[in-house]
Each structure stands twice: as structure tokens, then as C-alpha cells.
Amino acid sequence: MKKIISGVLLIVLVCFGLSACGKKEFSFSGDWNLKSTGTADSQRVLETEFDTKNNVVKSYYPSWNNYNYSYNSDKKELVIQAENELIYDVDIKSNDKVSLELKQKGQDKKDSRFFIPETITLTRKE
């Protein structure tokens, strides 16, 4: 009986380990279409490129253009190092679609009086 249980556990652990090894870590690299809600640009789709070599965003979205960025996959947080640092919560829908919710702009945090909410949807360009 112990051998059967040990065998089943071994199979489960091997299968789980193999599935975890096959997962590819998400990357913002490449070209994206950006759509924002809560801003004057909310009706437009803006081309955006994340240059992972130099950690710079090139975008028609003025709040992001030519600023450094960093992505923390553990916290699921994207930081755009603009004049007023922008910090977004990242919700990865798929490798080709990401939703970002602004949680801090400069010193204004989500629960402050002067905070203006913003949601951004990124879809990877084909």
C-alpha cells in the first residue's frame, strides 16, 4: 500500500514540476496598443513599445513617452518613472492582454482626495 501511495505522489510531483517548468514568465517587451479610461485620450488607441534592453517606454501616450519603467512580477506592479512617478497594479489576462489600474501618481495614492482613477488596457500588436 505504501508503494502505491509513494508512486502516486511521485507521479503527481513530477507532473506538477513539469507543468511549472513549462510556464513562461510574462514580459512587456514589444509593441502594444494602449487604451486608457479616465483621461482625455480615452477614445484613442495609442501605439506603445516597451524597450526591454534600455527599460524605456516609447508611446504616443504622453504620460509614458520616453520614460524608464520597471516591472516587479512578484508584486505585479508596473512603475513608470515619469515626472510624477506612476505605479500601476498589473492584471495579466493573457500573454497578449494586460489591464493596468493606477494606484499611485506621485504622492497621490488611490484613497487620497486628489487622486484621479485611471485604467489602461494593453493588447499586444500582431
Residue pairs with C-beta under 8 A, 6 or more apart in sequence:
24 95
25 73
26 73
26 92
26 95
27 52
28 50
28 52
28 69
28 71
28 78
28 98
28 122
29 50
29 51
29 52
30 49
30 50
30 124
30 125
31 47
31 48
31 49
31 124
31 125
32 47
32 48
32 49
32 50
32 122
32 123
32 124
32 125
33 45
33 46
33 47
33 48
33 122
33 123
33 124
33 125
34 45
34 46
34 47
34 48
34 59
34 60
34 61
34 64
34 120
34 121
34 122
35 42
35 44
35 45
35 46
35 120
35 121
35 123
36 42
36 46
36 61
36 118
36 119
36 120
36 121
37 118
37 119
37 120
38 102
38 116
38 117
38 118
38 119
39 63
39 118
41 61
41 62
46 59
46 60
46 61
47 59
47 60
47 125
48 57
48 58
48 59
48 60
48 61
48 64
48 122
49 57
49 58
49 59
50 57
50 69
51 57
51 58
55 68
55 69
55 70
56 66
56 67
56 68
56 69
57 64
57 65
57 66
57 67
57 68
57 69
57 80
58 65
58 66
59 65
63 80
63 82
63 86
64 80
64 82
64 86
67 80
67 81
67 82
68 80
68 81
69 78
69 79
69 80
69 81
70 78
70 79
70 81
71 77
71 78
71 79
71 90
72 78
72 79
76 89
76 90
76 91
76 92
77 87
77 88
77 89
77 90
78 87
78 88
78 90
78 100
79 85
79 86
79 87
79 88
80 86
80 88
84 105
84 106
85 104
85 105
85 106
86 102
86 104
86 105
87 102
87 103
87 104
87 105
88 100
88 101
88 102
88 103
88 120
89 100
89 101
89 103
90 98
90 99
90 100
91 98
91 99
91 100
91 101
92 98
93 99
95 124
96 123
96 124
97 121
97 122
97 123
97 124
98 121
98 122
99 119
99 120
99 121
99 122
100 119
100 120
100 121
100 122
101 117
101 118
101 119
101 120
102 110
102 117
102 118
102 119
102 120
103 109
103 110
104 110
105 115
105 116
108 114
108 115
109 115
110 117
